[in-house]
Structures are given as structure tokens and as C-alpha cells.
Amino acid sequence: MKKEKVAVCPGTFDPITAGHVDVIKRAAKIFDKVIIAVNGNPPKDKKPVLPVGVRVKLIREIAKDIGRNIEVDIFRGLLVDYLRKKKVNVVVRGLRAISDFEYEFQMALMNRKLAPDVEVIFLMPSEEYTYLSSSLVKEIISLGGKVGDLLDKNVEEVLRKFLNKRKI
């Protein structure tokens, strides 16, 4: 019996953007199953706008349109511990530009040090999303701008509500 090829696509997803979705769709074509692992305890300097439960709910709604081989989960603590728990040894990360490379390279090497059996695969999004980041989208929305097709409409609506609450 052939072993199922499974990969974990970890991230904060605050919010999930069209760039994230593009990378997840690419991964879903390569792997039998892709687990979107939402970081439930990001670093303090990256405090999310959206609570983890809201992020998971939004991602699950989007995942329905991607395919049946997508699972959405929350992880807390070290990614390598989550991978061991799930018995997965492949991580998929999006790589937009050279500015991402140094951070992603450092994280991949640290994860390899902690778990030598873990492989990290980098997927590039479509060219139209290479400049896109969650931080940029949040800034545009908080300043009253429109993000068009860079976010799912429901994600944009929820994000606007949470950003407006922060202003009060």
C-alpha cells in the first residue's frame, strides 16, 4: 500500500491572503494531503489582529473551495513538535522575494537541526502575489484603502471589523 504524501503549511495567516491561497493550491496538487497549521502562539512582536479561532474559521471556509485534501489545524509551541505529533516530515513555505529568503533559510536550518528528518519545500506564488503580505494588507485596510482581489471578500470584511475595533 502506497504511503500518503502529507505536508504541513504553517503560518500565522493574519489574515490569509490570495498569495497564501495560491501557495496552498500549488501544494495541494503535489501532496495527497496538506495541513494548514495556524500558529496559535506567534511571537509577541507579531501579535495578530485576528484571534486564532477566527483565522481558522476563515481558512476553513476558503479551504472548501481548494479541495478535499486540505485540513486546517492549530499548533502551539515548536513546529517540529507539531510535525512529530502529526507524523509528517515535509513543510511547505511560500517564498515571495529575496527579502523572505534569509528568514526562511534560517528557520529551515533551525528546524533541520531540531529534526533532521524534516524537509522544507519552498513554493513561489504567482507573480501577481510576489509583493503581497498580510502586514501590507492590514496597513492598507487600516488606512481606509481597498485591497481588491488580494483577500477573499469575507476575510476582508472580518479584518475590517477587527481593525476598526482596535481604533476605538
C-alpha positions as CSV (number, residue, x, y, z in Angstrom):
1,M,0.0,0.0,0.0
2,K,1.3,3.4,-1.0
3,K,2.0,5.8,1.8
4,E,0.1,9.1,1.7
5,K,2.2,12.1,0.9
6,V,1.4,14.7,3.5
7,A,2.8,18.2,4.0
8,V,2.2,20.9,6.6
9,C,1.9,24.5,5.5
10,P,2.4,26.5,8.7
11,G,1.8,30.2,9.3
12,T,0.1,32.9,11.2
13,F,-2.3,33.7,8.4
14,D,-3.3,37.1,9.9
15,P,-5.1,37.3,7.5
16,I,-4.9,34.6,4.9
17,T,-4.2,36.4,1.6
18,A,-4.6,35.4,-2.1
19,G,-0.8,34.7,-2.0
20,H,-1.3,32.1,0.8
21,V,-4.1,30.5,-1.1
22,D,-2.0,30.4,-4.3
23,V,0.8,28.5,-2.5
24,I,-1.7,26.2,-0.7
25,K,-3.3,25.3,-4.1
26,R,0.1,24.5,-5.5
27,A,0.9,22.3,-2.6
28,A,-2.5,20.6,-2.9
29,K,-1.5,19.5,-6.4
30,I,1.7,17.9,-5.2
31,F,0.7,16.3,-1.9
32,D,-2.1,13.9,-1.1
33,K,-2.9,15.9,1.9
34,V,-2.0,19.5,3.0
35,I,-2.4,20.5,6.6
36,I,-2.7,24.3,7.0
37,A,-1.3,24.7,10.5
38,V,-2.2,28.0,12.0
39,N,0.2,29.3,14.6
40,G,-1.7,29.7,17.9
41,N,1.2,31.4,19.7
42,P,3.1,33.7,17.3
43,P,6.0,35.8,18.7
44,K,4.9,38.8,20.9
45,D,6.2,41.3,18.3
46,K,3.8,39.8,15.8
47,K,0.6,39.9,17.8
48,P,-2.2,39.0,15.4
49,V,-5.2,41.2,14.8
50,L,-7.5,38.2,14.3
51,P,-7.9,35.7,17.1
52,V,-6.7,32.2,16.2
53,G,-10.3,30.8,16.2
54,V,-11.4,33.5,13.7
55,R,-8.3,32.8,11.4
56,V,-9.1,29.0,11.5
57,K,-12.7,29.6,10.6
58,L,-11.9,31.9,7.7
59,I,-9.3,29.4,6.4
60,R,-11.7,26.5,6.6
61,E,-14.2,28.4,4.5
62,I,-11.6,29.1,1.9
63,A,-10.2,25.5,2.0
64,K,-13.6,24.2,1.0
65,D,-13.0,25.7,-2.5
66,I,-9.4,24.4,-2.7
67,G,-10.1,20.7,-2.4
68,R,-10.9,17.7,-0.2
69,N,-7.2,17.1,0.6
70,I,-6.9,20.2,2.8
71,E,-7.1,20.1,6.6
72,V,-6.9,23.1,8.9
73,D,-5.5,22.8,12.4
74,I,-3.9,25.0,15.1
75,F,-0.4,24.4,16.5
76,R,1.2,25.9,19.6
77,G,4.8,25.5,20.5
78,L,7.6,24.3,18.2
79,L,6.7,23.4,14.6
80,V,8.9,20.3,14.8
81,D,6.9,19.0,17.8
82,Y,3.7,19.5,15.9
83,L,5.2,17.7,12.9
84,R,6.2,14.7,15.1
85,K,2.7,14.6,16.6
86,K,1.2,14.5,13.1
87,K,3.8,12.1,11.8
88,V,4.7,14.5,9.0
89,N,8.2,15.4,7.8
90,V,7.5,17.9,5.0
91,V,6.9,21.6,5.4
92,V,5.8,23.8,2.6
93,R,6.6,27.5,2.8
94,G,5.9,30.3,0.4
95,L,8.8,32.3,-0.8
96,R,7.9,35.6,-2.4
97,A,11.1,37.6,-2.8
98,I,14.7,37.7,-1.8
99,S,13.7,39.6,1.3
100,D,11.9,36.4,2.6
101,F,14.8,34.2,1.8
102,E,17.1,35.0,4.8
103,Y,14.4,34.4,7.4
104,E,13.0,31.3,5.7
105,F,16.5,29.9,5.2
106,Q,17.3,30.5,8.9
107,M,14.1,28.8,10.0
108,A,14.6,25.8,7.7
109,L,18.1,25.2,9.0
110,M,17.0,25.5,12.6
111,N,14.1,23.1,12.0
112,R,16.6,20.7,10.4
113,K,18.9,21.0,13.4
114,L,15.9,20.2,15.7
115,A,14.5,17.5,13.5
116,P,16.9,16.2,10.8
117,D,14.2,14.1,9.1
118,V,12.2,17.2,8.3
119,E,12.4,18.6,4.7
120,V,11.3,22.2,3.9
121,I,10.0,22.8,0.4
122,F,9.7,26.4,-0.9
123,L,7.0,27.2,-3.4
124,M,6.8,30.5,-5.2
125,P,3.4,32.2,-5.6
126,S,2.2,33.5,-8.9
127,E,4.0,36.6,-10.0
128,E,1.0,38.8,-9.2
129,Y,1.3,37.9,-5.5
130,T,5.1,38.3,-5.0
131,Y,4.8,41.6,-3.3
132,L,1.7,40.7,-1.2
133,S,1.9,40.3,2.6
134,S,-0.6,40.1,5.4
135,S,1.1,43.1,7.0
136,L,0.7,45.2,3.9
137,V,-2.9,44.3,3.5
138,K,-3.6,45.2,7.2
139,E,-1.9,48.6,6.7
140,I,-3.9,49.4,3.6
141,I,-7.2,48.4,5.2
142,S,-6.4,50.3,8.4
143,L,-5.8,53.4,6.3
144,G,-9.1,53.0,4.5
145,G,-7.8,51.6,1.3
146,K,-9.2,48.9,-0.8
147,V,-7.4,45.6,-1.4
148,G,-9.5,44.3,-4.3
149,D,-8.8,40.6,-5.1
150,L,-5.8,40.3,-2.7
151,L,-8.2,38.9,0.0
152,D,-11.3,36.8,0.0
153,K,-14.2,39.2,0.4
154,N,-15.3,37.6,3.7
155,V,-11.8,37.8,5.1
156,E,-11.6,41.4,4.2
157,E,-14.9,42.2,5.9
158,V,-13.9,40.4,9.1
159,L,-10.5,42.0,9.1
160,R,-12.0,45.5,8.7
161,K,-14.3,44.9,11.7
162,F,-11.4,43.8,13.9
163,L,-9.2,46.7,12.7
164,N,-12.0,49.2,13.4
165,K,-12.4,47.8,16.9
166,R,-8.7,48.5,17.5
167,K,-9.1,52.2,16.6
168,I,-11.7,52.8,19.3
